[in-house]
């Protein structure tokens, strides 16, 4: 029994005082309570005072914290530290759960949005004039195809208007490609960012066009329109005949349209399927050179220096001068040309052409002349040696010097031969002797057309070597008396010889006017007498009439012989 009792006593749980003898002494142990508390439980640096513990049969424990200097009365704020930690954890759990729910919902919405915008456009999406907001891609394709069939561009502005259908303009729209390009610019993964702003996909709205058809159509309409409009003109340097100087002609702002510019704008509008095209001032043809252009101003000043010359070309006669023509701004302006920068140039080639034309009109030797005689008869005659012969190269040089030096006054026309004046168009002479072979009559007129002398004549025998030559000649000399001789024979004698008192040769020294005392007086009143009593070619006169003309006619005066 004793042994059994002893054994039982060994198995029996020790009394608290025996198991923890030191606790009876109420000593402080910092670690006594740690085994039964959470690992993060901490009362700070304050020690725990543990009172002796009563243990009941169930082994329950009681602990009490000893008073501490930091917490009067031994109380820790918020109660026991471990219990406070667990309580906070329980309060945070609903918030975390709610957050998880929100995140899950947002994820669902995000995925749903991404799926939606994989097949349709964002809100506020436009394609030219088309609203694609929230439209499925397939629906957008269908709407574009339908729009193409009824599409037309209305063009208006600057007084012009027209309408062009897609067919007329050769417009073709690949709707599938356009929509594919437009949706290619979308990122469904970023729908939540992109859906709030405006989206313009117009750059993808590009049709193809037969520009030739559109150009031909519009060009024809614009040309018809321009026919009734004012054409623009550049400012220019022009010669003003009233002031005899150059001036700047202002530019003209017209109303005609630039067909090519309208075509280009129409092509752009139709390729992007615009409904309307408003034309403005940029399609109006505008002058490119304005009156304020410094080149025009400088060019005008330089040109006026070239036309400052004012000279009169004169023909030098025996005792006087005869005005031929005037060279001033009116004439010189025909010789001035301007380069692309409006710098004036004295065009020598043009001036030479003018001078050549003048020379042609002045070079009258041997020319055909048609004139009206003093008694009203119309006469035409060719040949002869009378007239003017101008030195062309000298004339051109003379004119160039005059223009360059802005000369004033008179300049003599350089001639190798001169006449005795100019009286009327076709009459490059002053006083003259008219010998009419048809009438067998001679007349002498002064430079004003007054008849000073007249007489019947006998001319050379017709149809042979003795016929009197026709043409416009000039009197070579006066000789009184003179021995007229025919051809010399082999024996040294002449075939014939005749002495005259008044010798006035006009064809060399062979043919001339002279007295013919051997002729019967009756022949000078018979127009047919020359056929029988004809001379060796000279113009026979009665002696008294020969004496009269001898005292009137001057060397150099023209003697015009004609039928």
DAMO-V638902 format. One line per field, one symbol per residue. ss: DSSP state (@ for helix, = for strand, . for the rest). psi: psi as a letter, one per 30 degrees, with the letter a starting at -180 (. if undefined). burial: + if it has 9 or more other ideal C-beta (glycine too) atoms within 8 Angstrom, else -. A space follows every 50 residues. Layout:
ss=???
psi=???
burial=???
This chain:
ss=.@@@@@@@@@@....@@@@.@@@@@........@@@.............. .....................@@@......@@@@@@@@@@@@@@@@@@@@ @@@@@@@@@@@@@@@@...=....===..==....=@@@@@@@@@@@@@@ .======..======.....==..@@@@@@@@@@...@@@@@@@....== .@@@...==.@@@@@@@@@@@@@@@@......=..=====....=====. .=....=.@@@@@@@@@@@@@....===..@@@=.........@@@@@@@ @@@@@@...=======....=======.@@@@@@@===.....===.@@@ @@@@@@@@@@@@=.....====.....====......===.@@@@@@@@@ @@@@...=====..===......=..=....=====....=====..... ======.=.=..........====....=..====..=.....=..==== ..=====...=====.....@@@@@....@@@@.=...===.@@@@@@@@ @@.....=====.
psi=eeeeeeeeeefkklkefeeiefffghlkkfgefefgllfgkkgagklkkk lkkkkaffgllkkkklklefjkfgkkkgakeeeeeeeeeeefeeeeeeee eeeeeeeeeeeeeeeegfgllllhkljbgkjgkgkleeeeeeeeeeeeeg kkkjkllhfkklkkleeefhkkkieeeeeeeeffgljffgefefffakjj geffijllkjfeeeeeeeeeeeeeeffglkkkklklklkjfefhlklkkl lkjaglkjeeeeeeeeeeeefghkeljjkafffkklkfklfgkfeeeeee eeefefgfkjlkklkjaegalkkelkjaeeeefffklkafggkkkjjeee eeeeeeeeeefejfkglkkkljlegfkkkkklalgkakjkjeeeeeeeee eeeeghllbkkkkjkfklagakflkfjhlcklkkjjfefhkklkkafggk jfllllljalklgaffkkklajlkkelkkkakjkkakklegfllelkkkl fjkikfjbgekaklkiffkkffffgjfgfffeglagfljklkeeeeeeee fekkkfkkjjkl.
burial=---------------++--+--+---------+-------+------+++ --+-+-------+-++-+--+--+-+----++-++--------------- ---------+--+++++---++--++++-+-++-+-+--++++++-++-- ++++++++-+---+-+-++++++-+--++-+++--+-+--+--++---+- ++-++-+-+-+-+++-+++-+++-++--+-+++-+++-++---+++++-- ++-+-++++-+++-+++-++++++-++-+---++--+-+-+-+-++++++ -+++-++-+++++++-+---++++-++++-+++-++-+---+++-+++-+ ++-+++-++--+++++--+-+-+-----+-++-+++++++++--++-+++ +++---+---+++-+---+++++---+++++++++++--+++++++---- +-+-+++++++----+++++++++++++---+-+---------+-----+ +++++++---++++++--+---++----++---++-+++++++-++++++ --+---++++++-
